[in-house]
Amino acid sequence: MPQVVYNKTKGLVQSTGNGFNLEGQTSGYGRHILVEEIELTLANATCAGNMTRSLPAGAILVGMTATVSGKGTSAGQTMNVFISDAAAAVGDAVGSLTNGVEIIGAGAGATTFPNGADIDPGSGGVLGDSQLNNIPLDRASAATFIHVFNAGNNTADTGTPKLTIQLEWIGGPSVAA
């Protein structure tokens, strides 16, 4: 499914990727919202999926949510969300991230609402369950790539869990990751 982009001068247009992107109103600069569903790869503490777009250097991340939009068939499939300065491949370890920071999950602690825990898109989780981090983060000198990681060992788990990530930022438009 193509990505839907709303642009003040062009209206609704299609782009590569999936989800929704609300672009700023002046030459692509301003306040933006990007929503994308990510199908997750189950593994042991490795990258489960990535957003297909990244944020440019100079962006101020205003908030991010992760919402369970598809449940796996095994209980306890815990995930967390990281940002970093560079792309990562599915299967990469957390330690391979360039300046990786956990933004949603137990490692993000008190910055996430409602409970600062990892998010569970498994059969024991709740469809529509969300975690929010609305602590502004200045990404002045680096691009921002968004990754979902297996928070534990999900190798024996089954199904096709999905998370929908919503980003809100101020700055330039997103670019293909």
N, C-alpha and C positions, 0 to 999 in steps of 0.2 A: 504494500500500500504506500503510495507516495506521501511525502510530507506536505502538509498544508501550511502555506506562509501567508500572513496578512501583512501587506505593505500599504501605507497610506496613498502612495502614488499609483500603484498597480492594482490594489484590491487583493482578492484571494488568488493565489497562484500555486502551482505545484512545484515541488523541488525534490531533490534526491533525499533519501532517508525516509523516516516515518515520524508521525506525531504532529505537533503543531508548533509554529514559531511566530510570535508576534513581534515584528521588527519595529525599531524606533522610527520616529517620524521625520528626522532631519538627516538626510544622507546616510541612513543606517545607524546613526548614533542616538543614544537615549536609553530608555527603559525597555527591556526585552523580557519575554517569557518563552520558554522552550519546554515542550512536553513530549516525552518519548517513552514508549513501552519497550522494555528489553527482555528478550527470552533468555533465561539463565542456563548456563552449563554447570551441572553438578560435579563437584570435585572436592579436593581436600585443601582448604585454605588458599585457593588460587583465584585468579580473576575469572568471574562467571559471565561477564558481559560488559560492554562499553556503550556509551552514547555515541551516535554517529557524527555528532557535531561537537566542537570545542569552542571555548570562549577566548577572545583575543587578550593579549597582555593589556593591562590598564583597566580591565573590567573590575567592578565592585560587585561581588556576589551578595545579593540582598537576602536570598533565602533558597532553600532546597527542600523538596519533599520526596519521599519514597513511599509508594502505595502498592500494596499487593493487588495485582490485576489479573493474576492467574496462579492457581495453586498446584503444587506438585502432589504426588500421591503418597508420599512418605511424610511422617510427622517430623517436626523439628529441623526443617531446612533453613537454618539461620544464615542471613546475609548482612553485609554492611556496605556502605558507600564511601568511596575515597575520591579525592581530587588529587591531581598531580600536574607536573609541568610538562609531561610528554605522554605520548600514546603508549598503551600497553596491549599485549595480545591476550586473548582468552587462554588461560592456563598459566600465565605468569604469576610468580609469587609476589606478595605484598612488598617484600624487600627489594624487588627490582624496580619499583616505582621511583621516579625522579621527584624528590621532595614530596612524597605521598603523605596526605593528611586524611585521617578518618573523619568524615563530616556527618555521617549518620550511622549509628550503631553504638555498641557498648563502649568502644574506645573513644567515642566522641563525648561520652558522659553527659554532663548537665547541659550541654549545648543543644541536645535534642529533646523534643517534646513528643509524646507525653511522658516517656519513661527512661530515655537514654539507654535503651536496649537494642540488641540486634533485631532486625525485622525478619519475620517468619512467613515465607511464601509456601510453606509445606501444608500438608493436609491438616495439621494441628493449628495452623494460622487462620486468620479471618480475612476473607476477601474484602478489600476496601480498607484494611488496616493501614494506617499511615504513620510515618515518623517525620517530624519537621525540625529543621535547623534554620532559625531565622536570625542568627548572629552575623552581622555584616562582615565580609572578609574582603580586604583589598588585595587584588591580584595585580598590583602595579607593574611588576617586572616580568611576569611569566604568563604564558597561555595557560588555560585551565582545561584539563581533560577529566572526564568523569567515568569512574569505573565501579562496578558492583563486584564484590568479592564474597566467596564462600567464607562465612565467619568460623566455620569448623569443618569437620570431615563429613561431607555430604556424598561421598563416593558410592555408598550402598543405597542411596536414595533414588527414587524413580519419579517420573512425571516430567511436566514441563512448566516449572514455576516461572512467573513473570513479575517484574516490578515496573511500574510507571514512574519515571523520574520527572519532576517539574523543577526547572531552574528559573530564577528571576534575577536579573542583573542589570547594571547600569554601565554603559560603555558602547563599544562597537558591536556590530552584528556577529553572530556565530559563524563559524566556518566548518567545512568538512574536516572531520578528525582524521 
